Amino acid sequence: MEHTYQYAWIIPLALLPVPMLIGMGLLFFPTATKNVRRMWAFPSVLLLSIVMIFSVNLSIQQINGSSIYQYVWSWTINNDFSFEFGLLIDSLTSIMSILITTIGILVLIYSDNYMSHDQGYLRFFAYMSFSNISMLGLVTSSNLIQIHIFWELVGMFSYLLIGFWFTRPIAANACQKAFVTNRVGDFGLLLGILGFYWITGSFEFRDLFEIFNNLIYNNGVNSLFVTLCASLLFVGAVAKSAQFPLHVWLPDAMEGPTPISALIHAATMVAAGIFLVARLLPLFTVIPYIMNLISLIGIITVLLGATLALAQKDIKRSLAYSTMSQLGYMMLALGMGSYRAALFHLITHAYSKALLFLGSGSIIHSMESIVGYSPEKSQNMVVMGGLTKYVPITKTSFLLGTLSLCGIPPLACFWSKDEILNDSWLYSPIFAIIACFTAGFTAFYMFRIYLLTFEGHLNVNFQNYSGKKTSSFYSICLWGKEGSKTIQKNYCLSTINNNEKDSLFSKKTYPIDGNVKNMTQPFITITHFDNKDTFSYPHESDNTMLLPLLVLVLFTFFVGSIGIPFDQGIIDLDILSKWLTPSINLLHQNSNNSFHWYEFFKNAIFSVSIAYFGIVIASLLYRPIYSSFQNLHLINLFVKMGLKRSFWDKIINVIYNWSYNRGYIDFFYVMALTRGIRGLAKLTHFFDRRVIDAITNGVGVTSFFVGEGIRYVGGGRISSYLFFYLFSVSIFLVIYFYYLYL
């Protein structure tokens, strides 16, 4: 086993040849490299598969042997300073490396087809490989400086991938927003690293934990300074994992290609903040204020992300807010000290959310082939619907991912989310109530996404394969039948574009251009593997895009089984606890949690009931109304129960405005920071021109006029100069003696 660990350098470095060869090929042989561009997907997948096999092998050895391995070599040696680079292989490293490689392989296979038509195909695969290298280097780092180096590399390639389509202004703005927001967290992280080096004199995790714990035990360090440094470290994780209040970059990051959203913004990059907090948890656990801060930020993010997802129209943006909320659950678990539950949810959520993002990419891919659809409209759920019969495989996989995220057994996220909810009751009943309430919200907005996308009929007329037009879809109006212009104006609660107020629930149709309606021939050609297929209707994706979805469905079904808390001697299903034993022992926690069927079923029934309640409410509001249920409206039921309609009107409008406007947080940042900084810059500019420059220019002008005046006084006669000199001295002496003897 020791021999195997010596080759752990394969994990971060094996992928390096691919982007280097792509770059050299584009530099020296651009035409030939572009002509064989599709071949570069194979070595990318092959090398990442080798890293995955090696990571799985190390993980199996850790599960069987419960060992931690560290290999370091000197980088800089001075009299009082020694900096080392190294690899740290433990359970946390192996979990993250398996997530990165397995999801990375599936995303690369998916991207080969998804990006086949794009001129930046080679650039995309080079960025993806470098991103995977950066993440693998981050999770294998053995010290804080090394983590910061790879942390910045991850941020750089995130910037490049978000702005991959940089010619689109919205994508360019999104990557700049992500870059600036993460710089706030990265600056805090760097200050925290330097602060802990000042305290302990070491960057290495093993030495850092030991020295710091001894200082805390012996009261050898200032508690206020320690809390400040730990808070700065946590700021880095807050920005990278999109926690409140530095979450604003994540929804806009969806402007990048969908495979990017599936990889770095669902499974890897945004998980880097969770990884950092988990890695530094031995430091944080001895500082109660920091643990309370972590749990507080986590629970705020849980609720905020869920509420902001309620009224979004963009399918990827809705999933982004869902990611934010689920990352909040992980941060909450870490703040509560539930190390196992946090990492368990990290695993299950990564596969389920990757499935949902790749499924959304398949949906977008099919919608872009419809007449008159732009890339922006192809992600708008308001104009979707009725895709079930066109994309059945995508629909089934998306439904399973949705059920998993809702916490429906026996899918993956049920086991991990249920464990976090159970631990939250022991930590704080208030936090537990909020977490459970948000679980119902999660089920609601996830099924809203599913119902708006797949149920009913397609919301736009188009020529289908048989030449017949489908009927337009009329989605449900929350207030009943459409008839009152006042109701339409005030209570139908969404927009189809920036200039027209409309409703997610209204019965209004969205006609397409007349010229488009008259088209009788297929209009678009989509090229995959040199085969040209024409479509004028939604269609299922090719097999290379469906294969990753089916594999992720298997993960979504079975990955939760590794953490089932069942250990009865002969049957031991709790693989995760054995996997995490070294890390749990480092945290001085008990890894052998007793399992009781009664407690398990009681808690499971409660959490699943909340999820089903959210699903039912979403079905009542967004499921297409059939003739026998046409007069059934949720608000009418409340009105019949004696509750005033105006009361519900206000509640619905407040919730919608809060969600659709992103909680007004972006608006606050624009007013307080963007416009505030611009105003300060204008004020500084005015002060510089009107005050500083005026003083300088005034001195120059004054000198000019004085010199010009004196020029006419001089006549070139020494007797005149001597007279004026003596006269001036006499006047000065008179004044001086006058004040001296006064």
C-alpha positions in Angstrom: 0.0 0.0 0.0 2.9 2.4 0.8 4.2 1.7 -2.7 0.9 2.7 -4.2 0.7 6.0 -2.3 4.1 7.0 -3.7 2.5 7.4 -7.1 -0.2 9.8 -5.8 1.4 12.6 -7.9 -0.5 11.0 -10.8 -3.8 12.5 -9.5 -3.0 16.2 -10.1 -0.4 15.8 -12.9 -1.7 13.1 -15.3 -4.0 15.4 -17.2 -1.3 18.1 -17.9 -0.2 16.7 -21.3 -3.6 17.3 -22.9 -3.9 21.1 -22.6 -0.2 21.5 -23.2 -0.4 19.5 -26.5 -3.6 21.4 -27.5 -1.9 24.7 -26.9 1.3 23.7 -28.7 -0.7 22.4 -31.6 -2.8 25.6 -32.0 0.5 27.6 -31.8 2.6 25.7 -34.3 0.1 23.7 -36.4 -3.2 25.5 -36.1 -4.8 24.2 -39.3 -4.0 20.5 -38.7 -4.9 20.7 -35.0 -8.3 22.2 -35.9 -8.9 19.6 -38.6 -8.5 16.7 -36.1 -10.1 18.6 -33.2 -12.5 15.8 -32.3 -9.7 13.4 -31.5 -8.7 15.5 -28.4 -11.8 14.3 -26.5 -10.4 10.8 -26.4 -7.1 11.5 -24.6 -8.9 13.9 -22.2 -11.3 11.1 -21.2 -8.6 8.4 -21.1 -6.2 10.3 -18.8 -9.1 11.4 -16.5 -10.2 7.7 -16.4 -6.7 6.7 -15.3 -6.8 9.2 -12.5 -10.3 8.0 -11.5 -9.1 4.3 -11.3 -6.1 5.4 -9.2 -8.3 7.4 -6.9 -10.8 4.6 -6.5 -7.9 2.2 -5.7 -6.6 4.6 -3.0 -10.1 4.9 -1.6 -10.5 1.2 -1.3 -7.2 0.9 0.5 -8.3 3.7 2.9 -11.6 2.0 3.6 -9.8 -1.2 4.4 -6.8 0.3 6.2 -8.0 3.7 7.5 -4.7 5.4 6.9 -3.5 8.9 6.0 -0.5 9.4 3.8 1.5 12.6 3.3 4.5 13.0 1.0 6.4 16.3 0.9 9.5 17.7 -0.7 11.4 20.9 0.0 10.8 23.9 -2.2 12.5 26.7 -0.3 14.9 26.4 2.7 16.2 29.4 4.7 17.6 29.8 8.2 14.2 30.3 9.9 11.9 29.3 7.1 11.2 26.1 5.2 8.5 25.8 2.6 7.5 22.4 1.3 5.2 21.2 -1.5 3.5 17.9 -1.0 0.5 15.6 -1.3 -1.9 14.7 1.4 -4.0 11.6 0.8 -6.8 11.0 3.2 -10.5 10.3 3.1 -11.4 13.9 2.2 -8.9 13.9 -0.6 -10.1 10.6 -2.0 -13.8 11.6 -1.8 -13.2 14.9 -3.7 -10.9 13.2 -6.3 -13.5 10.6 -7.1 -16.2 13.2 -7.5 -14.0 15.4 -9.7 -12.9 12.5 -11.9 -16.2 10.6 -12.3 -18.3 13.6 -13.0 -15.5 15.1 -15.1 -15.4 12.0 -17.4 -19.2 12.1 -17.9 -19.1 15.8 -18.6 -16.3 15.5 -21.1 -18.2 12.7 -23.0 -21.3 14.9 -22.9 -19.4 18.0 -24.1 -17.9 16.2 -27.1 -21.4 16.3 -28.6 -22.8 19.4 -26.9 -19.9 21.6 -28.1 -19.2 19.9 -31.4 -20.7 22.8 -33.4 -18.7 25.4 -31.5 -15.6 27.0 -33.0 -14.0 27.1 -29.5 -14.2 23.3 -29.2 -10.4 22.9 -28.6 -10.2 25.9 -26.3 -13.1 24.4 -24.3 -11.4 21.1 -23.7 -8.1 22.8 -22.8 -9.9 24.9 -20.2 -11.8 21.9 -18.9 -8.5 19.9 -18.5 -6.8 22.8 -16.7 -9.8 23.2 -14.5 -9.7 19.5 -13.5 -5.9 19.8 -12.9 -6.5 22.8 -10.6 -9.2 21.1 -8.6 -7.2 17.9 -8.2 -4.2 19.9 -7.1 -6.3 21.8 -4.6 -7.7 18.6 -2.9 -4.3 16.9 -2.7 -2.5 20.0 -1.2 -0.7 19.4 2.0 -0.4 23.0 3.2 -2.2 26.4 3.0 0.1 28.1 0.6 -0.3 25.2 -1.9 -4.1 25.4 -1.5 -4.1 29.1 -2.2 -2.1 28.6 -5.4 -4.5 26.1 -6.7 -7.4 28.1 -5.3 -6.5 31.0 -7.6 -6.0 28.7 -10.5 -9.5 27.3 -10.0 -10.8 30.8 -9.9 -9.0 31.8 -13.1 -10.3 28.9 -15.1 -13.8 29.5 -13.7 -13.5 33.0 -15.1 -12.4 31.7 -18.5 -15.2 29.1 -18.6 -18.0 31.3 -17.5 -16.9 33.8 -20.1 -16.3 31.2 -22.7 -18.7 32.9 -25.1 -17.0 36.3 -24.4 -18.4 38.0 -27.5 -21.8 38.0 -25.7 -21.9 41.0 -23.4 -24.0 39.1 -20.8 -21.4 36.3 -20.6 -18.5 38.8 -20.4 -20.3 40.7 -17.5 -21.0 37.4 -15.7 -17.4 36.3 -15.7 -16.3 39.7 -14.5 -18.9 39.5 -11.7 -17.6 36.1 -10.6 -14.0 37.3 -10.7 -14.6 40.4 -8.6 -16.8 38.7 -6.1 -14.3 35.8 -5.6 -11.4 38.3 -5.2 -13.1 39.5 -2.1 -13.1 36.0 -0.6 -9.6 35.2 -1.9 -8.1 38.4 -0.3 -9.7 37.3 3.0 -8.3 33.8 2.6 -4.8 35.1 2.0 -4.9 37.3 5.1 -6.2 34.4 7.1 -3.4 32.1 5.9 -0.7 34.8 6.8 -2.4 35.3 10.2 -2.2 31.6 11.1 1.4 31.4 9.9 2.1 34.3 12.3 0.4 32.4 15.1 1.9 28.9 14.5 4.9 29.4 12.2 3.8 26.7 9.8 1.7 26.2 6.7 1.5 22.4 6.9 -1.8 21.1 8.1 -0.5 18.5 10.5 1.9 20.9 12.2 -0.7 23.7 12.1 -3.4 21.7 13.8 -1.0 20.4 16.5 0.6 23.8 17.3 -2.6 25.7 17.3 -4.4 23.3 19.6 -1.6 23.4 22.1 -1.7 27.2 22.0 -5.4 27.2 22.6 -5.1 24.7 25.4 -2.4 26.7 27.1 -4.0 30.1 26.5 -0.9 31.1 24.5 -2.7 33.2 21.8 -5.0 36.2 21.7 -8.6 34.9 21.2 -9.7 38.0 19.3 -6.9 37.8 16.8 -7.5 34.0 16.3 -11.2 34.6 15.7 -10.4 37.3 13.1 -7.9 35.1 11.3 -10.4 32.1 11.2 -13.1 34.4 10.0 -10.9 35.6 7.1 -10.2 32.0 6.2 -14.0 31.3 6.2 -14.6 34.3 3.9 -12.7 32.5 1.2 -15.0 29.6 1.5 -18.1 31.8 1.6 -17.2 33.4 -1.8 -16.2 30.1 -3.5 -19.2 28.2 -2.4 -21.6 31.0 -3.1 -22.7 31.5 0.5 -24.6 34.6 1.7 -23.7 37.5 1.2 -21.1 36.6 -1.6 -23.5 34.4 -3.5 -24.5 36.9 -6.2 -22.0 35.6 -8.8 -23.4 32.0 -9.1 -26.7 32.6 -10.9 -25.0 34.8 -13.5 -22.3 32.1 -14.0 -24.9 30.1 -15.8 -24.1 32.1 -18.9 -21.3 29.7 -19.6 -21.9 26.4 -21.5 -24.1 24.0 -19.7 -21.4 21.3 -19.2 -19.5 23.9 -17.2 -22.5 24.4 -14.9 -22.6 20.6 -14.4 -19.0 20.3 -13.6 -17.5 23.3 -11.8 -20.7 25.0 -10.6 -22.5 21.9 -9.2 -19.9 19.3 -8.3 -16.4 20.6 -8.1 -15.6 24.4 -8.0 -18.4 25.5 -5.7 -17.6 22.5 -3.5 -14.1 23.9 -3.0 -15.4 26.1 -0.2 -17.0 23.1 1.5 -13.8 21.2 1.1 -11.7 24.1 2.6 -14.0 24.3 5.7 -13.9 20.5 6.1 -10.1 20.5 5.8 -9.7 23.2 8.4 -12.4 22.0 10.7 -9.8 20.9 13.4 -8.9 24.6 13.6 -12.5 25.8 13.6 -13.9 23.4 16.2 -11.8 24.9 19.0 -13.2 28.4 18.2 -16.9 28.3 19.1 -17.6 31.7 17.6 -16.5 30.5 14.2 -18.5 27.3 14.4 -21.6 29.4 15.2 -20.8 31.8 12.4 -20.5 28.9 9.9 -23.8 27.4 11.0 -25.5 30.8 10.9 -24.2 31.6 7.3 -25.2 28.1 6.3 -28.8 28.3 7.5 -29.3 31.8 6.0 -28.0 30.5 2.7 -30.3 27.4 2.9 -33.4 29.6 3.2 -32.3 32.4 0.9 -31.3 30.1 -2.0 -34.6 28.3 -1.8 -36.7 31.4 -1.8 -34.8 33.0 -4.7 -35.4 29.8 -6.8 -39.2 30.1 -6.5 -40.0 32.5 -9.3 -37.0 32.2 -11.7 -37.8 31.6 -15.4 -34.4 30.5 -16.5 -34.0 26.7 -15.9 -30.3 26.9 -15.2 -30.6 29.9 -12.9 -33.2 28.0 -10.9 -30.9 25.1 -10.6 -28.1 27.5 -9.6 -30.1 28.9 -6.7 -30.9 25.3 -5.8 -27.2 24.6 -5.7 -26.7 27.6 -3.4 -29.3 26.3 -1.0 -27.9 22.7 -0.9 -24.4 24.1 -0.3 -25.9 25.9 2.6 -27.1 22.6 4.0 -23.5 21.3 3.8 -22.1 24.5 5.5 -24.8 24.2 8.2 -23.7 20.6 8.9 -20.1 21.6 9.1 -21.0 24.4 11.5 -22.9 21.9 13.7 -19.8 19.6 13.7 -21.6 17.0 11.6 -18.6 16.2 9.4 -19.9 13.0 8.1 -23.3 14.4 7.2 -21.8 17.3 5.3 -19.5 15.1 3.2 -22.3 12.6 2.6 -24.5 15.4 1.2 -21.6 16.7 -0.8 -21.4 13.3 -2.5 -25.1 12.7 -3.1 -25.8 16.3 -4.2 -22.9 16.3 -6.7 -24.2 13.4 -8.7 -27.9 14.5 -8.5 -27.2 18.1 -9.5 -24.8 17.0 -12.3 -27.7 14.9 -13.6 -30.1 17.9 -13.4 -27.7 20.3 -15.1 -26.8 17.8 -17.9 -30.5 17.2 -18.3 -31.2 20.9 -18.6 -28.5 21.0 -21.2 -30.3 18.3 -23.2 -33.5 20.3 -22.8 -31.8 23.5 -24.1 -30.2 21.5 -26.9 -33.6 20.3 -28.1 -35.4 23.6 -27.7 -32.8 25.5 -29.7 -33.9 23.5 -32.8 -37.4 25.0 -32.7 -38.4 27.8 -35.1 -37.7 31.3 -33.8 -35.8 30.2 -30.6 -32.8 32.2 -29.4 -30.3 30.9 -26.8 -32.0 33.1 -24.2 -35.5 31.8 -24.9 -34.4 28.2 -25.1 -33.7 28.3 -21.3 -37.0 30.1 -20.4 -39.3 27.6 -18.7 -42.3 29.8 -19.2 -42.3 29.0 -22.9 -41.5 25.3 -22.4 -43.9 22.5 -21.6 -45.1 19.3 -23.2 -41.6 17.9 -23.8 -42.3 14.5 -22.4 -43.2 12.8 -25.7 -40.2 14.4 -27.5 -37.4 13.8 -25.0 -38.6 10.8 -22.9 -35.1 9.7 -21.7 -34.2 13.2 -20.7 -37.5 13.6 -18.9 -37.1 10.4 -16.9 -33.6 11.2 -15.9 -34.5 14.7 -14.9 -37.5 13.5 -12.9 -35.2 11.1 -10.9 -32.8 13.9 -10.2 -35.6 16.1 -9.1 -37.0 13.4 -6.8 -33.5 12.8 -5.3 -33.0 16.5 -4.6 -36.5 16.6 -3.0 -35.4 13.9 -0.6 -37.6 11.1 -1.8 -36.4 7.6 -0.8 -34.6 5.5 -1.8 -32.7 8.1 -4.0 -29.4 9.5 -2.9 -30.1 12.9 -1.4 -32.8 11.4 0.9 -30.2 9.7 3.0 -27.8 12.7 3.4 -30.4 15.5 3.7 -32.3 13.4 6.3 -29.1 13.0 8.3 -28.5 16.8 8.3 -32.1 17.5 9.4 -31.8 15.0 12.2 -28.5 16.6 13.5 -30.0 20.0 13.2 -32.7 19.1 15.8 -30.0 18.3 18.3 -28.1 21.5 17.5 -30.8 24.1 17.4 -34.6 23.7 17.1 -34.8 27.1 15.3 -32.3 26.0 12.7 -34.0 22.7 12.4 -37.4 24.3 11.7 -35.9 26.5 9.1 -34.1 23.6 7.5 -37.2 21.4 7.4 -39.3 24.3 6.1 -36.7 24.8 3.3 -36.9 21.1 2.4 -40.5 21.7 1.5 -39.5 24.7 -0.5 -36.9 22.6 -2.3 -39.6 20.1 -3.3 -41.9 22.9 -4.5 -39.4 24.7 -6.8 -37.9 21.5 -8.1 -41.3 20.2 -9.2 -42.2 23.6 -10.5 -39.2 23.3 -12.8 -40.2 19.8 -13.8 -43.9 20.6 -14.4 -43.2 23.8 -16.4 -40.7 22.0 -18.6 -42.2 18.6 -19.3 -46.0 18.7 -18.6 -48.8 20.0 -20.7 -48.3 21.0 -24.3 -45.4 22.9 -25.9 -46.0 26.6 -25.3 -45.2 27.7 -28.9 -46.7 26.6 -32.2 -44.3 24.8 -34.6 -44.3 22.5 -37.5 -43.9 19.0 -36.2 -42.7 15.9 -38.0 -46.1 15.0 -39.3 -46.8 18.5 -40.5 -49.6 19.1 -37.9 -49.5 22.0 -35.5 -49.7 21.3 -31.8 -52.2 23.1 -29.7 -50.9 26.0 -27.6 -50.4 25.3 -23.9 -52.3 27.4 -21.5 -50.7 27.3 -18.1 -52.7 27.7 -14.9 -53.8 31.1 -13.6 -53.5 31.2 -9.9 -56.6 33.4 -9.6 -58.9 31.3 -11.8 -60.2 32.0 -15.3 -58.7 34.9 -17.2 -61.3 37.6 -17.6 -60.4 40.6 -15.5 -57.8 42.9 -16.9 -57.1 44.1 -13.3 -56.3 40.6 -12.2 -54.2 40.1 -15.3 -52.3 43.3 -14.6 -51.8 43.0 -10.9 -51.8 39.4 -10.0 -50.3 37.4 -12.8 -46.8 37.3 -11.7 -44.0 37.0 -14.2 -42.5 38.5 -17.3 -41.8 37.0 -20.6 -39.5 39.9 -21.5 -38.3 43.1 -20.1 -41.1 45.2 -21.7 -44.1 43.0 -21.1 -45.6 42.0 -17.8 -47.2 38.6 -17.9 -47.7 35.6 -15.7 -46.3 32.2 -15.0 -49.9 31.2 -14.4 -51.8 33.1 -17.1 -53.5 31.7 -20.2 -51.8 34.0 -22.6 -50.1 32.5 -25.6 -46.9 33.7 -27.2 -47.2 33.8 -31.0 -44.1 33.4 -33.1 -43.2 35.5 -36.1 -45.4 35.3 -39.1 -42.6 34.6 -41.5 -41.6 31.7 -39.3 -45.1 30.2 -39.3 -45.1 30.1 -43.1 -41.9 28.0 -43.2 -42.7 24.4 -44.3 -39.1 23.1 -44.6 -36.8 22.2 -41.7 -34.7 25.2 -41.1 -31.8 24.2 -38.9 -29.0 21.7 -39.3 -27.3 20.3 -36.3 -24.0 18.5 -36.9 -22.9 15.6 -34.7 -20.0 13.3 -35.6 -20.1 14.5 -39.2 -23.8 13.4 -39.6 -26.3 16.1 -40.5 -29.7 15.8 -39.0 -32.4 18.4 -39.5 -35.1 19.2 -37.0 -38.0 21.6 -36.8 -39.4 20.1 -33.5 -38.0 19.2 -30.1 -35.8 16.0 -30.3 -34.0 13.7 -28.0 -30.2 14.2 -27.7 -27.7 11.9 -29.3 -26.4 8.8 -27.5 -23.2 10.5 -26.4 -25.2 13.0 -24.5 -27.7 10.5 -23.1 -25.0 8.0 -21.9 -23.8 10.4 -19.1 -27.4 11.0 -18.1 -28.0 7.2 -17.7 -24.8 6.7 -15.7 -25.7 9.6 -13.4 -29.1 8.0 -12.9 -27.4 4.9 -11.6 -25.3 7.0 -9.2 -28.4 8.9 -8.1 -30.0 5.5 -7.3 -27.2 3.8 -5.5 -24.6 6.2 -4.2 -26.7 6.9 -1.2 -26.2 3.3 -0.1 -22.6 4.0 1.0 -23.9 6.1 3.9 -26.8 4.1 5.1 -26.3 4.1 8.9 -26.8 0.4 9.4 -24.2 -1.8 11.2 -25.4 -4.9 12.8 -22.3 -7.0 13.0 -22.9 -9.4 10.1 -24.3 -6.8 7.8 -22.4 -3.5 7.6 -23.7 -1.0 5.1 -22.1 2.1 6.6 -19.1 2.3 4.2 -18.9 6.0 4.6 -18.2 5.9 8.3 -15.3 3.5 7.8 -14.0 5.7 5.0 -14.1 8.8 7.1 -12.7 7.2 10.3 -9.3 8.8 10.2 -10.7 12.3 9.7 -13.4 11.7 12.3 -10.8 10.6 14.8 -8.8 13.7 14.1 -11.8 15.8 15.0 -12.2 13.7 18.2 -15.7 12.6 17.2 -17.5 9.3 17.7 -17.7 7.4 14.3 -19.8 4.6 15.7 -23.3 6.1 15.8 -25.9 3.7 17.0 -28.7 3.0 14.6 -32.3 2.5 15.7 -35.0 1.6 13.2 -37.7 3.4 15.1 -35.9 6.7 15.2 -34.9 6.3 11.5 -38.5 5.7 10.3 -39.9 8.4 12.5 -37.5 11.1 11.2 -37.8 9.8 7.6 -41.6 9.9 7.6 -41.5 13.6 8.8 -39.0 14.7 6.2 -40.6 12.8 3.4 -44.0 14.2 4.3 -42.6 17.8 4.1 -41.2 17.0 0.6 -44.5 15.5 -0.6 -46.4 18.5 0.7 -44.2 20.8 -1.4 -44.7 18.5 -4.4 -48.5 18.6 -4.0 -48.6 22.4 -3.8 -46.4 22.6 -6.9 -48.7 20.2 -8.7 -51.8 22.2 -7.8 -50.3 25.4 -9.1 -48.3 24.3 -12.1 -49.8 21.0 -13.3 -52.0 21.6 -16.4 -55.7 21.7 -15.5 -57.9 19.1 -17.1 -61.6 19.6 -17.8 -62.8 17.9 -14.6 -60.5 20.1 -12.4 -60.9 23.3 -14.4 -62.6 25.2 -11.5 -60.2 24.0 -8.8 -58.0 26.8 -7.8 -55.9 27.0 -4.6 -56.7 30.6 -3.8 -60.4 30.0 -4.3 -60.2 27.2 -1.7 -58.7 29.6 0.8 -61.3 32.2 0.0 -64.1 29.7 0.7 -62.4 28.9 4.0 -63.0 32.6 5.0 -59.6 34.0 4.3 -59.5 37.4 2.5 -58.3 37.4 -1.1 -56.4 40.6 -0.7 -54.4 39.0 2.0 -53.2 36.2 -0.3 -52.7 38.7 -3.1 -50.2 40.6 -1.0 -48.4 37.5 0.2 -48.0 36.1 -3.3 -46.8 39.4 -4.7 -44.3 39.9 -1.9 -42.9 36.4 -2.3 -42.8 36.7 -6.1 -41.1 40.1 -6.1 -38.6 39.0 -3.5 -37.7 35.9 -5.5 -37.8 37.3 -9.0 -35.7 40.4 -7.9 -33.1 38.1 -6.2 -34.0 39.3 -2.8 -33.0 42.8 -3.8 -29.4 41.9 -2.8 -28.0 42.6 -6.3 -29.9 45.9 -6.3 -28.4 46.8 -3.0 -24.8 46.0 -4.2 -25.4 48.1 -7.3 -26.6 51.0 -5.3 -24.2 50.7 -2.4 -21.1 49.5 -4.2 -21.2 50.1 -7.9 -22.9 53.4 -7.9 -21.4 54.4 -4.6 -17.9 53.7 -5.9 -18.7 55.6 -9.1 -20.0 58.5 -7.1 -16.9 58.5 -4.9 -14.7 58.3 -8.1 -16.6 61.3 -9.5 -16.2 63.2 -6.3 -12.5 62.4 -6.2 -12.1 63.4 -9.8 -13.9 66.7 -9.1 -11.7 67.4 -6.0 -8.6 66.5 -8.0 -9.4 68.9 -10.9 -11.1 71.7 -9.0 -9.0 71.8 -5.8 -5.6 70.0 -6.3 -5.1 71.1 -9.9 -6.5 74.6 -9.0 -3.9 75.1 -6.3 -1.1 73.9 -8.6 -2.3 76.0 -11.5 -2.9 79.0 -9.2 0.6 78.9 -8.0 1.9 78.7 -11.5 -0.3 81.6 -12.7 0.6 83.7 -9.7 4.3 83.2 -10.3 3.8 84.1 -13.9 2.1 87.4 -13.1 4.5 88.3 -10.3 7.5 87.6 -12.6 5.9 89.6 -15.4 5.3 92.6 -13.1 8.8 92.4 -11.7 10.3 92.3 -15.2 9.1 95.8 -15.8 10.5 97.1 -12.5 14.1 96.3 -13.4 15.9 98.8 -15.6 19.5 97.4 -15.5 20.9 100.2 -13.2 22.7 99.0 -10.0 22.0 102.2 -8.1 18.3 101.6 -8.6 18.5 98.0 -7.3 20.6 99.2 -4.3 18.0 101.9 -3.5 15.1 99.5 -3.6 17.1 97.0 -1.5 17.9 99.5 1.2 14.4 100.8 1.2 12.9 97.3 1.7 15.3 96.6 4.5 14.5 99.8 6.2 10.8 99.1 6.1 11.4 95.6 7.5 13.6 97.0 10.3 11.0 99.6 11.3 8.2 97.0 11.5 10.4 94.6 13.4 11.5 97.1 16.1 8.0 98.5 16.3 6.6 95.1 17.3 9.6 94.3 19.4 9.1 97.3 21.8 5.4 97.6 21.5 
